Amino acid sequence: MRLLDESGFAPFDAGVLADAWRQQPMDDARLLPELSLGDLEKALAAGDRSEAPRNRDRQMDRFAALTSAPTLEATVELNRSLHR
């Protein structure tokens, strides 16, 4: 546990395996890594199972429309902008 604490990460029980969909790519909990544990819990609870596939498809369309490879910062911003 000490190494986990020193790494800057905190353990978080995100629930049962049946709710793992709440942590999939294009969901708030995955796109906003700077969330506090309280905000992470809220983001997981607010997850919409039908929204992740739509977000994925919208994001693929957005990336396909780019004329050059985005920077890391631009990629992060594109991902986060799905949830504003």
Biopython code that builds the backbone (N, CA, C, O; Angstrom):
import numpy as np
from Bio.PDB.StructureBuilder import StructureBuilder

atoms = [
    (1, "MET", "N", (0.823, -1.192, 0.000)),
    (1, "MET", "CA", (0.000, 0.000, 0.000)),
    (1, "MET", "C", (0.865, 1.254, 0.000)),
    (1, "MET", "O", (0.505, 2.258, -0.614)),
    (2, "ARG", "N", (2.002, 1.201, 0.685)),
    (2, "ARG", "CA", (2.878, 2.371, 0.751)),
    (2, "ARG", "C", (3.331, 2.794, -0.645)),
    (2, "ARG", "O", (3.344, 3.984, -0.961)),
    (3, "LEU", "N", (3.703, 1.824, -1.480)),
    (3, "LEU", "CA", (4.145, 2.165, -2.833)),
    (3, "LEU", "C", (3.008, 2.789, -3.633)),
    (3, "LEU", "O", (3.228, 3.719, -4.408)),
    (4, "LEU", "N", (1.814, 2.286, -3.449)),
    (4, "LEU", "CA", (0.665, 2.869, -4.127)),
    (4, "LEU", "C", (0.470, 4.314, -3.692)),
    (4, "LEU", "O", (0.260, 5.189, -4.532)),
    (5, "ASP", "N", (0.537, 4.574, -2.396)),
    (5, "ASP", "CA", (0.404, 5.940, -1.885)),
    (5, "ASP", "C", (1.495, 6.841, -2.435)),
    (5, "ASP", "O", (1.224, 7.977, -2.822)),
    (6, "GLU", "N", (2.728, 6.344, -2.475)),
    (6, "GLU", "CA", (3.849, 7.153, -2.954)),
    (6, "GLU", "C", (3.758, 7.440, -4.449)),
    (6, "GLU", "O", (4.312, 8.430, -4.926)),
    (7, "SER", "N", (3.069, 6.587, -5.184)),
    (7, "SER", "CA", (2.964, 6.788, -6.632)),
    (7, "SER", "C", (1.966, 7.884, -6.990)),
    (7, "SER", "O", (1.928, 8.341, -8.133)),
    (8, "GLY", "N", (1.155, 8.308, -6.014)),
    (8, "GLY", "CA", (0.173, 9.347, -6.283)),
    (8, "GLY", "C", (-1.194, 8.802, -6.637)),
    (8, "GLY", "O", (-2.120, 9.571, -6.894)),
    (9, "PHE", "N", (-1.334, 7.489, -6.656)),
    (9, "PHE", "CA", (-2.614, 6.868, -6.956)),
    (9, "PHE", "C", (-3.298, 6.462, -5.666)),
    (9, "PHE", "O", (-2.639, 6.180, -4.665)),
    (10, "ALA", "N", (-4.597, 6.433, -5.690)),
    (10, "ALA", "CA", (-5.375, 6.012, -4.525)),
    (10, "ALA", "C", (-6.282, 4.862, -4.955)),
    (10, "ALA", "O", (-6.874, 4.914, -6.033)),
    (11, "PRO", "N", (-6.396, 3.836, -4.133)),
    (11, "PRO", "CA", (-7.308, 2.739, -4.487)),
    (11, "PRO", "C", (-8.754, 3.220, -4.450)),
    (11, "PRO", "O", (-9.112, 4.079, -3.645)),
    (12, "PHE", "N", (-9.567, 2.666, -5.315)),
    (12, "PHE", "CA", (-10.973, 3.052, -5.372)),
    (12, "PHE", "C", (-11.781, 1.832, -5.777)),
    (12, "PHE", "O", (-11.497, 1.216, -6.805)),
    (13, "ASP", "N", (-12.766, 1.480, -5.000)),
    (13, "ASP", "CA", (-13.649, 0.362, -5.321)),
    (13, "ASP", "C", (-14.735, 0.888, -6.251)),
    (13, "ASP", "O", (-15.633, 1.614, -5.826)),
    (14, "ALA", "N", (-14.641, 0.517, -7.510)),
    (14, "ALA", "CA", (-15.576, 1.018, -8.511)),
    (14, "ALA", "C", (-16.784, 0.109, -8.689)),
    (14, "ALA", "O", (-17.575, 0.310, -9.611)),
    (15, "GLY", "N", (-16.936, -0.871, -7.836)),
    (15, "GLY", "CA", (-18.126, -1.708, -7.887)),
    (15, "GLY", "C", (-17.875, -3.083, -8.459)),
    (15, "GLY", "O", (-16.738, -3.542, -8.566)),
    (16, "VAL", "N", (-18.959, -3.722, -8.820)),
    (16, "VAL", "CA", (-18.923, -5.102, -9.294)),
    (16, "VAL", "C", (-18.559, -5.162, -10.778)),
    (16, "VAL", "O", (-18.660, -4.169, -11.499)),
    (17, "LEU", "N", (-18.139, -6.337, -11.212)),
    (17, "LEU", "CA", (-17.720, -6.528, -12.594)),
    (17, "LEU", "C", (-18.836, -6.191, -13.583)),
    (17, "LEU", "O", (-18.567, -5.707, -14.682)),
    (18, "ALA", "N", (-20.069, -6.443, -13.200)),
    (18, "ALA", "CA", (-21.200, -6.143, -14.091)),
    (18, "ALA", "C", (-21.305, -4.649, -14.416)),
    (18, "ALA", "O", (-21.923, -4.272, -15.411)),
    (19, "ASP", "N", (-20.711, -3.813, -13.587)),
    (19, "ASP", "CA", (-20.725, -2.365, -13.825)),
    (19, "ASP", "C", (-19.435, -1.862, -14.476)),
    (19, "ASP", "O", (-19.200, -0.655, -14.527)),
    (20, "ALA", "N", (-18.611, -2.763, -14.965)),
    (20, "ALA", "CA", (-17.333, -2.367, -15.575)),
    (20, "ALA", "C", (-17.533, -1.476, -16.795)),
    (20, "ALA", "O", (-16.629, -0.727, -17.166)),
    (21, "TRP", "N", (-18.702, -1.545, -17.424)),
    (21, "TRP", "CA", (-18.967, -0.698, -18.590)),
    (21, "TRP", "C", (-18.845, 0.782, -18.237)),
    (21, "TRP", "O", (-18.610, 1.609, -19.118)),
    (22, "ARG", "N", (-19.003, 1.124, -16.954)),
    (22, "ARG", "CA", (-18.918, 2.517, -16.515)),
    (22, "ARG", "C", (-17.502, 3.078, -16.657)),
    (22, "ARG", "O", (-17.300, 4.288, -16.559)),
    (23, "GLN", "N", (-16.531, 2.205, -16.886)),
    (23, "GLN", "CA", (-15.134, 2.625, -16.974)),
    (23, "GLN", "C", (-14.563, 2.454, -18.375)),
    (23, "GLN", "O", (-13.345, 2.411, -18.547)),
    (24, "GLN", "N", (-15.411, 2.358, -19.354)),
    (24, "GLN", "CA", (-14.963, 2.123, -20.713)),
    (24, "GLN", "C", (-14.478, 3.406, -21.377)),
    (24, "GLN", "O", (-14.839, 4.505, -20.956)),
    (25, "PRO", "N", (-13.649, 3.261, -22.429)),
    (25, "PRO", "CA", (-13.222, 4.450, -23.173)),
    (25, "PRO", "C", (-14.417, 5.286, -23.619)),
    (25, "PRO", "O", (-15.467, 4.748, -23.969)),
    (26, "MET", "N", (-14.250, 6.571, -23.602)),
    (26, "MET", "CA", (-15.236, 7.571, -23.979)),
    (26, "MET", "C", (-16.254, 7.848, -22.878)),
    (26, "MET", "O", (-17.243, 8.540, -23.118)),
    (27, "ASP", "N", (-16.031, 7.322, -21.682)),
    (27, "ASP", "CA", (-16.865, 7.665, -20.533)),
    (27, "ASP", "C", (-16.134, 8.700, -19.688)),
    (27, "ASP", "O", (-14.906, 8.775, -19.714)),
    (28, "ASP", "N", (-16.896, 9.501, -18.935)),
    (28, "ASP", "CA", (-16.298, 10.541, -18.090)),
    (28, "ASP", "C", (-15.207, 10.000, -17.180)),
    (28, "ASP", "O", (-14.154, 10.619, -17.034)),
    (29, "ALA", "N", (-15.451, 8.857, -16.574)),
    (29, "ALA", "CA", (-14.497, 8.321, -15.600)),
    (29, "ALA", "C", (-13.144, 8.021, -16.246)),
    (29, "ALA", "O", (-12.118, 8.082, -15.569)),
    (30, "ARG", "N", (-13.123, 7.702, -17.526)),
    (30, "ARG", "CA", (-11.858, 7.401, -18.199)),
    (30, "ARG", "C", (-11.237, 8.640, -18.838)),
    (30, "ARG", "O", (-10.015, 8.728, -18.960)),
    (31, "LEU", "N", (-12.059, 9.583, -19.240)),
    (31, "LEU", "CA", (-11.551, 10.746, -19.970)),
    (31, "LEU", "C", (-11.067, 11.864, -19.059)),
    (31, "LEU", "O", (-10.363, 12.768, -19.509)),
    (32, "LEU", "N", (-11.428, 11.814, -17.814)),
    (32, "LEU", "CA", (-11.089, 12.897, -16.896)),
    (32, "LEU", "C", (-10.233, 12.365, -15.754)),
    (32, "LEU", "O", (-10.709, 12.254, -14.624)),
    (33, "PRO", "N", (-8.981, 12.038, -16.035)),
    (33, "PRO", "CA", (-8.140, 11.375, -15.037)),
    (33, "PRO", "C", (-7.809, 12.232, -13.819)),
    (33, "PRO", "O", (-7.336, 11.699, -12.815)),
    (34, "GLU", "N", (-8.042, 13.529, -13.875)),
    (34, "GLU", "CA", (-7.714, 14.381, -12.742)),
    (34, "GLU", "C", (-8.856, 14.490, -11.739)),
    (34, "GLU", "O", (-8.787, 15.296, -10.811)),
    (35, "LEU", "N", (-9.900, 13.695, -11.911)),
    (35, "LEU", "CA", (-11.032, 13.733, -10.991)),
    (35, "LEU", "C", (-10.606, 13.350, -9.578)),
    (35, "LEU", "O", (-9.760, 12.477, -9.386)),
    (36, "SER", "N", (-11.207, 14.018, -8.588)),
    (36, "SER", "CA", (-11.007, 13.594, -7.204)),
    (36, "SER", "C", (-11.778, 12.288, -7.015)),
    (36, "SER", "O", (-12.593, 11.921, -7.861)),
    (37, "LEU", "N", (-11.525, 11.589, -5.911)),
    (37, "LEU", "CA", (-12.251, 10.345, -5.679)),
    (37, "LEU", "C", (-13.756, 10.592, -5.589)),
    (37, "LEU", "O", (-14.545, 9.784, -6.080)),
    (38, "GLY", "N", (-14.161, 11.696, -4.967)),
    (38, "GLY", "CA", (-15.585, 12.015, -4.894)),
    (38, "GLY", "C", (-16.185, 12.280, -6.259)),
    (38, "GLY", "O", (-17.292, 11.829, -6.556)),
    (39, "ASP", "N", (-15.448, 13.020, -7.102)),
    (39, "ASP", "CA", (-15.928, 13.307, -8.453)),
    (39, "ASP", "C", (-15.928, 12.050, -9.321)),
    (39, "ASP", "O", (-16.799, 11.872, -10.172)),
    (40, "LEU", "N", (-14.936, 11.175, -9.097)),
    (40, "LEU", "CA", (-14.887, 9.915, -9.830)),
    (40, "LEU", "C", (-16.115, 9.073, -9.498)),
    (40, "LEU", "O", (-16.733, 8.489, -10.388)),
    (41, "GLU", "N", (-16.459, 9.016, -8.233)),
    (41, "GLU", "CA", (-17.643, 8.259, -7.817)),
    (41, "GLU", "C", (-18.901, 8.820, -8.503)),
    (41, "GLU", "O", (-19.753, 8.056, -8.956)),
    (42, "LYS", "N", (-19.011, 10.142, -8.577)),
    (42, "LYS", "CA", (-20.159, 10.775, -9.242)),
    (42, "LYS", "C", (-20.155, 10.474, -10.741)),
    (42, "LYS", "O", (-21.204, 10.194, -11.321)),
    (43, "ALA", "N", (-18.977, 10.531, -11.369)),
    (43, "ALA", "CA", (-18.882, 10.265, -12.803)),
    (43, "ALA", "C", (-19.263, 8.820, -13.110)),
    (43, "ALA", "O", (-19.948, 8.553, -14.098)),
    (44, "LEU", "N", (-18.825, 7.896, -12.271)),
    (44, "LEU", "CA", (-19.192, 6.496, -12.478)),
    (44, "LEU", "C", (-20.696, 6.307, -12.316)),
    (44, "LEU", "O", (-21.321, 5.602, -13.108)),
    (45, "ALA", "N", (-21.279, 6.928, -11.300)),
    (45, "ALA", "CA", (-22.712, 6.793, -11.045)),
    (45, "ALA", "C", (-23.539, 7.416, -12.172)),
    (45, "ALA", "O", (-24.632, 6.937, -12.473)),
    (46, "ALA", "N", (-23.031, 8.471, -12.791)),
    (46, "ALA", "CA", (-23.770, 9.184, -13.832)),
    (46, "ALA", "C", (-23.603, 8.561, -15.212)),
    (46, "ALA", "O", (-24.216, 9.013, -16.179)),
    (47, "GLY", "N", (-22.774, 7.522, -15.306)),
    (47, "GLY", "CA", (-22.520, 6.907, -16.605)),
    (47, "GLY", "C", (-23.789, 6.472, -17.313)),
    (47, "GLY", "O", (-24.745, 6.024, -16.681)),
    (48, "ASP", "N", (-23.788, 6.607, -18.622)),
    (48, "ASP", "CA", (-24.927, 6.216, -19.452)),
    (48, "ASP", "C", (-24.420, 5.150, -20.413)),
    (48, "ASP", "O", (-23.631, 5.434, -21.315)),
    (49, "ARG", "N", (-24.880, 3.929, -20.209)),
    (49, "ARG", "CA", (-24.366, 2.800, -20.988)),
    (49, "ARG", "C", (-24.540, 2.991, -22.489)),
    (49, "ARG", "O", (-23.698, 2.537, -23.264)),
    (50, "SER", "N", (-25.596, 3.642, -22.910)),
    (50, "SER", "CA", (-25.840, 3.823, -24.342)),
    (50, "SER", "C", (-25.009, 4.961, -24.931)),
    (50, "SER", "O", (-24.874, 5.056, -26.151)),
    (51, "GLU", "N", (-24.454, 5.819, -24.087)),
    (51, "GLU", "CA", (-23.736, 6.993, -24.576)),
    (51, "GLU", "C", (-22.317, 6.663, -25.042)),
    (51, "GLU", "O", (-21.826, 7.292, -25.980)),
    (52, "ALA", "N", (-21.655, 5.709, -24.424)),
    (52, "ALA", "CA", (-20.263, 5.396, -24.773)),
    (52, "ALA", "C", (-20.105, 5.013, -26.247)),
    (52, "ALA", "O", (-19.200, 5.533, -26.900)),
    (53, "PRO", "N", (-20.942, 4.128, -26.802)),
    (53, "PRO", "CA", (-20.786, 3.818, -28.237)),
    (53, "PRO", "C", (-21.020, 5.033, -29.129)),
    (53, "PRO", "O", (-20.345, 5.206, -30.143)),
    (54, "ARG", "N", (-21.981, 5.873, -28.745)),
    (54, "ARG", "CA", (-22.222, 7.098, -29.539)),
    (54, "ARG", "C", (-21.020, 8.034, -29.447)),
    (54, "ARG", "O", (-20.593, 8.602, -30.452)),
    (55, "ASN", "N", (-20.479, 8.191, -28.247)),
    (55, "ASN", "CA", (-19.280, 9.030, -28.090)),
    (55, "ASN", "C", (-18.125, 8.476, -28.903)),
    (55, "ASN", "O", (-17.408, 9.230, -29.561)),
    (56, "ARG", "N", (-17.941, 7.163, -28.863)),
    (56, "ARG", "CA", (-16.867, 6.535, -29.640)),
    (56, "ARG", "C", (-17.029, 6.853, -31.120)),
    (56, "ARG", "O", (-16.069, 7.245, -31.783)),
    (57, "ASP", "N", (-18.246, 6.683, -31.640)),
    (57, "ASP", "CA", (-18.473, 6.927, -33.063)),
    (57, "ASP", "C", (-18.280, 8.401, -33.420)),
    (57, "ASP", "O", (-17.682, 8.717, -34.448)),
    (58, "ARG", "N", (-18.784, 9.301, -32.575)),
    (58, "ARG", "CA", (-18.577, 10.740, -32.815)),
    (58, "ARG", "C", (-17.088, 11.065, -32.816)),
    (58, "ARG", "O", (-16.610, 11.827, -33.656)),
    (59, "GLN", "N", (-16.364, 10.482, -31.872)),
    (59, "GLN", "CA", (-14.941, 10.785, -31.773)),
    (59, "GLN", "C", (-14.172, 10.254, -32.980)),
    (59, "GLN", "O", (-13.268, 10.925, -33.479)),
    (60, "MET", "N", (-14.514, 9.077, -33.446)),
    (60, "MET", "CA", (-13.840, 8.533, -34.627)),
    (60, "MET", "C", (-14.088, 9.427, -35.838)),
    (60, "MET", "O", (-13.187, 9.644, -36.648)),
    (61, "ASP", "N", (-15.301, 9.943, -35.961)),
    (61, "ASP", "CA", (-15.605, 10.878, -37.057)),
    (61, "ASP", "C", (-14.754, 12.140, -36.935)),
    (61, "ASP", "O", (-14.240, 12.647, -37.932)),
    (62, "ARG", "N", (-14.607, 12.641, -35.716)),
    (62, "ARG", "CA", (-13.818, 13.866, -35.501)),
    (62, "ARG", "C", (-12.352, 13.633, -35.841)),
    (62, "ARG", "O", (-11.721, 14.472, -36.484)),
    (63, "PHE", "N", (-11.810, 12.503, -35.413)),
    (63, "PHE", "CA", (-10.409, 12.208, -35.715)),
    (63, "PHE", "C", (-10.211, 11.959, -37.210)),
    (63, "PHE", "O", (-9.186, 12.348, -37.769)),
    (64, "ALA", "N", (-11.171, 11.321, -37.853)),
    (64, "ALA", "CA", (-11.063, 11.055, -39.291)),
    (64, "ALA", "C", (-11.063, 12.347, -40.101)),
    (64, "ALA", "O", (-10.498, 12.398, -41.194)),
    (65, "ALA", "N", (-11.693, 13.386, -39.569)),
    (65, "ALA", "CA", (-11.769, 14.660, -40.287)),
    (65, "ALA", "C", (-10.494, 15.496, -40.152)),
    (65, "ALA", "O", (-10.329, 16.484, -40.868)),
    (66, "LEU", "N", (-9.603, 15.118, -39.255)),
    (66, "LEU", "CA", (-8.367, 15.889, -39.080)),
    (66, "LEU", "C", (-7.476, 15.747, -40.302)),
    (66, "LEU", "O", (-7.452, 14.698, -40.945)),
    (67, "THR", "N", (-6.753, 16.793, -40.613)),
    (67, "THR", "CA", (-5.866, 16.767, -41.775)),
    (67, "THR", "C", (-4.431, 16.432, -41.407)),
    (67, "THR", "O", (-3.596, 16.206, -42.284)),
    (68, "SER", "N", (-4.139, 16.400, -40.100)),
    (68, "SER", "CA", (-2.808, 15.991, -39.642)),
    (68, "SER", "C", (-2.951, 15.373, -38.256)),
    (68, "SER", "O", (-3.978, 15.522, -37.594)),
    (69, "ALA", "N", (-1.912, 14.685, -37.837)),
    (69, "ALA", "CA", (-1.947, 14.025, -36.530)),
    (69, "ALA", "C", (-2.017, 15.077, -35.423)),
    (69, "ALA", "O", (-1.230, 16.024, -35.420)),
    (70, "PRO", "N", (-2.944, 14.920, -34.493)),
    (70, "PRO", "CA", (-3.057, 15.901, -33.410)),
    (70, "PRO", "C", (-1.956, 15.704, -32.374)),
    (70, "PRO", "O", (-1.415, 14.608, -32.226)),
    (71, "THR", "N", (-1.641, 16.755, -31.677)),
    (71, "THR", "CA", (-0.698, 16.656, -30.563)),
    (71, "THR", "C", (-1.382, 15.911, -29.424)),
    (71, "THR", "O", (-2.594, 15.693, -29.454)),
    (72, "LEU", "N", (-0.611, 15.529, -28.434)),
    (72, "LEU", "CA", (-1.186, 14.894, -27.257)),
    (72, "LEU", "C", (-2.208, 15.822, -26.604)),
    (72, "LEU", "O", (-3.301, 15.391, -26.238)),
    (73, "GLU", "N", (-1.852, 17.078, -26.463)),
    (73, "GLU", "CA", (-2.751, 18.048, -25.842)),
    (73, "GLU", "C", (-4.052, 18.182, -26.626)),
    (73, "GLU", "O", (-5.129, 18.255, -26.035)),
    (74, "ALA", "N", (-3.957, 18.215, -27.952)),
    (74, "ALA", "CA", (-5.157, 18.327, -28.789)),
    (74, "ALA", "C", (-6.010, 17.068, -28.675)),
    (74, "ALA", "O", (-7.237, 17.160, -28.673)),
    (75, "THR", "N", (-5.390, 15.906, -28.580)),
    (75, "THR", "CA", (-6.121, 14.653, -28.421)),
    (75, "THR", "C", (-6.880, 14.634, -27.102)),
    (75, "THR", "O", (-8.050, 14.253, -27.056)),
    (76, "VAL", "N", (-6.209, 15.047, -26.033)),
    (76, "VAL", "CA", (-6.863, 15.103, -24.718)),
    (76, "VAL", "C", (-8.043, 16.069, -24.779)),
    (76, "VAL", "O", (-9.120, 15.765, -24.265)),
    (77, "GLU", "N", (-7.851, 17.213, -25.394)),
    (77, "GLU", "CA", (-8.930, 18.199, -25.494)),
    (77, "GLU", "C", (-10.102, 17.675, -26.322)),
    (77, "GLU", "O", (-11.257, 17.895, -25.959)),
    (78, "LEU", "N", (-9.824, 16.991, -27.419)),
    (78, "LEU", "CA", (-10.895, 16.408, -28.223)),
    (78, "LEU", "C", (-11.704, 15.409, -27.402)),
    (78, "LEU", "O", (-12.933, 15.397, -27.461)),
    (79, "ASN", "N", (-11.011, 14.579, -26.640)),
    (79, "ASN", "CA", (-11.698, 13.590, -25.812)),
    (79, "ASN", "C", (-12.541, 14.251, -24.727)),
    (79, "ASN", "O", (-13.692, 13.870, -24.513)),
    (80, "ARG", "N", (-11.981, 15.221, -24.056)),
    (80, "ARG", "CA", (-12.704, 15.877, -22.968)),
    (80, "ARG", "C", (-13.878, 16.698, -23.482)),
    (80, "ARG", "O", (-14.880, 16.846, -22.782)),
    (81, "SER", "N", (-13.770, 17.231, -24.690)),
    (81, "SER", "CA", (-14.836, 18.070, -25.212)),
    (81, "SER", "C", (-16.126, 17.276, -25.453)),
    (81, "SER", "O", (-17.193, 17.873, -25.600)),
    (82, "LEU", "N", (-16.046, 15.966, -25.494)),
    (82, "LEU", "CA", (-17.250, 15.152, -25.641)),
    (82, "LEU", "C", (-18.176, 15.287, -24.439)),
    (82, "LEU", "O", (-19.375, 15.028, -24.550)),
    (83, "HIS", "N", (-17.645, 15.680, -23.314)),
    (83, "HIS", "CA", (-18.400, 15.669, -22.067)),
    (83, "HIS", "C", (-18.697, 17.061, -21.526)),
    (83, "HIS", "O", (-18.945, 17.221, -20.331)),
    (84, "ARG", "N", (-18.674, 18.045, -22.375)),
    (84, "ARG", "CA", (-19.016, 19.401, -21.947)),
    (84, "ARG", "C", (-20.404, 19.771, -22.398)),
    (84, "ARG", "O", (-20.866, 20.880, -22.128)),
]
sb = StructureBuilder()
sb.init_structure("model")
sb.init_model(0)
sb.init_chain("A")
sb.init_seg("    ")
for serial, (resi, resn, name, xyz) in enumerate(atoms, 1):
    if name == "N":
        sb.init_residue(resn, " ", resi, " ")
    sb.init_atom(name, np.array(xyz, "f"), 0.0, 1.0, " ", f" {name:<3s}", serial, name[0])
structure = sb.get_structure()
